[in-house]
Amino acid sequence: MNIFLHELNFYKKSTLIWSVSLAALLVLFMSMYPSIAGDIDSFKKLLEGYPEAVRKAIGLEVENLGSLLGFYSYIFLYLSLCGAIQGMNVGTSIISKEIRDKTADFLMTKPVSRTTILTAKILAALTSLVATNVVFLAAAGMMLSQMKTEEYSTKTFFMISVTLFFVQLIFLALGILISVIARKIKSVLTVSLGTVFTFFIIGMLLSTSDEETKRYLSPFKYFDTADISRTSSYDTSFVLAGAGIVVISLVISYIVYIRKDIHSV
């Protein structure tokens, strides 16, 4: 419990910053909706001039852009990018900060098992992400209720919004795996940005292809928000793929961390 509270306190400031930043970014994006919806025909003609491959790469579906959920699902791609960076950043710092700050050997002297230590750290990281998502969901709900000109499905809105947490979980698990395997990470942010943007660019490139199997290469393509806004459902195969990444990454992380040599100062 002490480890959990200590870790939670460590993430307190960054959680607040990420929560406020995501909410502010959402407000900025959604503030553009009234002007776009008010002149949607002209806007569609402008966007149709762009090559189809470019529109697919940036996740833009012209037909649905005029609806509130259609616009929300479009901007959500970029909100999930920011959320993924947070998840990856938290995951990568879980173990690496102990090695970087030379406190790992001190932590190992405590009368607790390594499994308990890692579990407490992961629970603290999860609590941080949950807090961020609660703030984001509240901000998104208020913004859409203010912007709506017609009724929209709250179920679909929730299904789109909660995918932020799903994407964060995937990158959190990948970050934990990297943190455990790497001998020393000098810059957590560099690793986080590099990993997340690599998968994001891969996802953009995959959008130009019609082959569904290629979507498995990028977690950003596991939850197609435009498709969710149309069907109000998830693609089960990709949900299972995401869950598989999380479970496998965590299992390997525990195995490696329990057996890992911790170098003393």
Rosetta blueprint (number, residue, H / E / L):
1 M L
2 N H
3 I H
4 F H
5 L H
6 H H
7 E H
8 L H
9 N H
10 F H
11 Y H
12 K H
13 K H
14 S H
15 T H
16 L H
17 I H
18 W H
19 S H
20 V H
21 S H
22 L H
23 A H
24 A H
25 L H
26 L H
27 V H
28 L H
29 F H
30 M H
31 S L
32 M L
33 Y H
34 P H
35 S H
36 I H
37 A H
38 G H
39 D L
40 I H
41 D H
42 S H
43 F H
44 K H
45 K H
46 L H
47 L H
48 E L
49 G L
50 Y L
51 P L
52 E H
53 A H
54 V H
55 R H
56 K H
57 A H
58 I L
59 G L
60 L L
61 E L
62 V H
63 E H
64 N H
65 L L
66 G L
67 S L
68 L H
69 L H
70 G H
71 F H
72 Y H
73 S H
74 Y H
75 I H
76 F H
77 L H
78 Y H
79 L H
80 S H
81 L H
82 C H
83 G H
84 A H
85 I H
86 Q H
87 G H
88 M H
89 N H
90 V H
91 G H
92 T H
93 S H
94 I H
95 I H
96 S H
97 K H
98 E H
99 I H
100 R H
101 D L
102 K L
103 T L
104 A H
105 D H
106 F H
107 L H
108 M H
109 T L
110 K L
111 P L
112 V L
113 S L
114 R H
115 T H
116 T H
117 I H
118 L H
119 T H
120 A H
121 K H
122 I H
123 L H
124 A H
125 A H
126 L H
127 T H
128 S H
129 L H
130 V H
131 A H
132 T H
133 N H
134 V H
135 V H
136 F H
137 L H
138 A H
139 A H
140 A H
141 G H
142 M H
143 M H
144 L H
145 S H
146 Q H
147 M H
148 K L
149 T L
150 E L
151 E L
152 Y L
153 S L
154 T H
155 K H
156 T H
157 F H
158 F H
159 M H
160 I H
161 S H
162 V H
163 T H
164 L H
165 F H
166 F H
167 V H
168 Q H
169 L H
170 I H
171 F H
172 L H
173 A H
174 L H
175 G H
176 I H
177 L H
178 I H
179 S H
180 V H
181 I H
182 A L
183 R L
184 K L
185 I L
186 K L
187 S L
188 V H
189 L H
190 T H
191 V H
192 S H
193 L H
194 G H
195 T H
196 V H
197 F H
198 T H
199 F H
200 F H
201 I H
202 I H
203 G H
204 M H
205 L H
206 L H
207 S L
208 T L
209 S L
210 D L
211 E L
212 E H
213 T H
214 K H
215 R H
216 Y H
217 L H
218 S L
219 P H
220 F H
221 K H
222 Y L
223 F L
224 D L
225 T H
226 A H
227 D H
228 I H
229 S H
230 R H
231 T H
232 S L
233 S L
234 Y L
235 D L
236 T H
237 S H
238 F H
239 V H
240 L H
241 A H
242 G H
243 A H
244 G H
245 I H
246 V H
247 V H
248 I H
249 S H
250 L H
251 V H
252 I H
253 S H
254 Y H
255 I H
256 V H
257 Y H
258 I H
259 R H
260 K L
261 D L
262 I L
263 H L
264 S L
265 V L
